[in-house]
């Protein structure tokens, strides 16, 4: 028996003997995916949206905002709409230490991306947290999700070179797009050398208005990155 076949046999045997439990209802999960078939099928998937910012639209084309003021990123792939139970899962991940949510979201996002993207990026960049928030939380949820996507799609993960230098307020607490833009102004500092990667995908848990992605994508473009995409688990609608 070859090493790969042996590893697959061990993995399948472990999943059979110790099945995962669904994060939402507690039923048996789907192998390594800790969501059951029923709960997974009922999640609010994004079907029609703006191809650039993933805003809700009757058909998948450019929204009026992206037509008037194209963002610095080329395309957004969003997996779910940010509403229950997806919003509940993400809140548990971010604020209750439920790290088991990250692999589930990462696996589902990676599966979605195989149908969503037109070109694989050279690298993935998880949105960084400010050091104070990282210290209090203990982990970066965007990084935990990006680790899974990186492994599933065999795309390198950028672990350094970008720093969040301002402790910004949570975007979800700000009511206006202008307020979110002001909140994110000069929030990131990049080291030189990002232009070596011609195509980078920003990975995050939630896109609210796109202001965070816009600021980070603009900084990447200024460093010489030719194309920036955005991959998120959920999009506010």
Secondary structure in CASP SS format (residue, H / E / C, confidence):
PFRMAT SS
TARGET T0000
AUTHOR 0000-0000-0000
METHOD secondary structure of the structure
MODEL  1
X C 1.00
X C 1.00
X H 1.00
X H 1.00
X H 1.00
X H 1.00
X H 1.00
X H 1.00
X H 1.00
X H 1.00
X H 1.00
X H 1.00
X H 1.00
X H 1.00
X H 1.00
X H 1.00
X H 1.00
X C 1.00
X C 1.00
X C 1.00
X E 1.00
X C 1.00
X C 1.00
X C 1.00
X C 1.00
X C 1.00
X C 1.00
X E 1.00
X C 1.00
X E 1.00
X C 1.00
X C 1.00
X E 1.00
X C 1.00
X C 1.00
X C 1.00
X H 1.00
X H 1.00
X H 1.00
X H 1.00
X H 1.00
X C 1.00
X C 1.00
X C 1.00
X E 1.00
X C 1.00
X C 1.00
X C 1.00
X E 1.00
X C 1.00
X C 1.00
X C 1.00
X C 1.00
X C 1.00
X C 1.00
X E 1.00
X C 1.00
X C 1.00
X C 1.00
X C 1.00
X C 1.00
X C 1.00
X C 1.00
X H 1.00
X H 1.00
X H 1.00
X H 1.00
X H 1.00
X C 1.00
X C 1.00
X C 1.00
X C 1.00
X C 1.00
X C 1.00
X E 1.00
X E 1.00
X E 1.00
X E 1.00
X E 1.00
X E 1.00
X E 1.00
X C 1.00
X C 1.00
X C 1.00
X C 1.00
X H 1.00
X H 1.00
X H 1.00
X H 1.00
X H 1.00
X H 1.00
X H 1.00
X H 1.00
X H 1.00
X H 1.00
X C 1.00
X C 1.00
X C 1.00
X C 1.00
X H 1.00
X H 1.00
X H 1.00
X H 1.00
X H 1.00
X H 1.00
X H 1.00
X H 1.00
X H 1.00
X H 1.00
X H 1.00
X H 1.00
X H 1.00
X H 1.00
X H 1.00
X H 1.00
X H 1.00
X C 1.00
X C 1.00
X C 1.00
X C 1.00
X C 1.00
X C 1.00
X E 1.00
X E 1.00
X E 1.00
X E 1.00
X C 1.00
X C 1.00
X C 1.00
X E 1.00
X H 1.00
X H 1.00
X H 1.00
X H 1.00
X H 1.00
X H 1.00
X H 1.00
X C 1.00
X C 1.00
X C 1.00
X H 1.00
X H 1.00
X H 1.00
X H 1.00
X H 1.00
X H 1.00
X H 1.00
X H 1.00
X H 1.00
X H 1.00
X H 1.00
X H 1.00
X H 1.00
X C 1.00
X C 1.00
X E 1.00
X E 1.00
X E 1.00
X C 1.00
X C 1.00
X C 1.00
X E 1.00
X E 1.00
X E 1.00
X C 1.00
X C 1.00
X C 1.00
X C 1.00
X C 1.00
X C 1.00
X H 1.00
X H 1.00
X H 1.00
X C 1.00
X C 1.00
X C 1.00
X H 1.00
X H 1.00
X H 1.00
X H 1.00
X H 1.00
X H 1.00
X H 1.00
X H 1.00
X C 1.00
X C 1.00
X C 1.00
X E 1.00
X E 1.00
X E 1.00
X C 1.00
X C 1.00
X C 1.00
X H 1.00
X H 1.00
X H 1.00
X C 1.00
X C 1.00
X E 1.00
X E 1.00
X E 1.00
X E 1.00
X E 1.00
X E 1.00
X E 1.00
X E 1.00
X E 1.00
X C 1.00
X C 1.00
X C 1.00
X H 1.00
X H 1.00
X H 1.00
X H 1.00
X H 1.00
X H 1.00
X H 1.00
X H 1.00
X H 1.00
X H 1.00
X H 1.00
X H 1.00
X C 1.00
X C 1.00
X C 1.00
X C 1.00
X E 1.00
X E 1.00
X E 1.00
X E 1.00
X E 1.00
X E 1.00
X E 1.00
X E 1.00
X E 1.00
X C 1.00
X C 1.00
END
